[in-house]
Amino acid sequence: MPEGVGAVGAGAYPALARNPKLATAGYPLFLVIHGRKGMPPFGKLLTDEQVAAVVNYIRTHLGNDFPDAVSSDDARAAR
């Protein structure tokens, strides 16, 4: 959804905006790579560099300000 606010109803999914669960970098790394519930896994589609870029983006935008960036090495280790 726009601005990362999530959705409720038949297509319910959590907000990325101001989400405290993103404080621990391993959580979004795992979700992007392996998926969960309605979110498909992207690990086979994205390189380690791309996974790190996505995770760093959602952790530093949409009202989030988690300064510890993840690296491609972190993504590789999470696979």
N, C-alpha and C positions, 0 to 999 in steps of 0.2 A: 504494500500500500504506500501511497505517497508519504514522505517524511518518516517512513519506517515505523508507523504506529500500530501495525498488526491488524488483525481482523477478528470479529466474533461472528457466531452463527454457524451456518453449514460449512463455511470455509475458515474455521477458526485457526489462527496461528499467532504466536506471541509477537510482541513489539520488539524491534531492534532498538528503537529510540529510547535512550535513558534506561537501558536494561542492565541492572547490576550483575546479572549472571555473566556478562561479558568481561567482567573484571579479571577473571581467571582465563588467560589466553587459551588454555587447553580445551575449555568448553566449546568455544566457537570453532576451533580447529577440528575437533572431533565431529561436530555437526556438519561442517562443510564437507569433510572427507567421507564420512560414513552415513550421513543422513539420520533421520529419526522421525518416526510416525509419518506424517504427510510430506516431510521434506526428503526429496530423493538424495542419494549420495552423489557427490560430484568428484570424488577422489579419482575415478578412472577417466574423467573428462578434463581435469585441470592438472597442470604441472605443479610442483611444489612451490614455485615462485608465484603462480597465479593464486593458489590457495592462500599463501601468506599475504598477498595483496588484498584479497577479499576480506580476510580477517582483520587486517590492519585498517582497512577502510571502515568497516562497521564499528570498530573499536575507537575510532577517532572522529567519526561523523555522527549525525543524527542525534546530537545531544550527548554523545558519549565522549569521554576524554581520558582514555586509558593510555598513558604514554609509553608503556613498555611494548615495543613493536616485536612481532614474531618474525622469524626468518624462514627461508626455505628449508633450512636444517630442522627447524621446529616442526614444519609440516611433514617432512620426511619421517621424522621420529614418531609422529602421530598416526602414521599409516599402519 
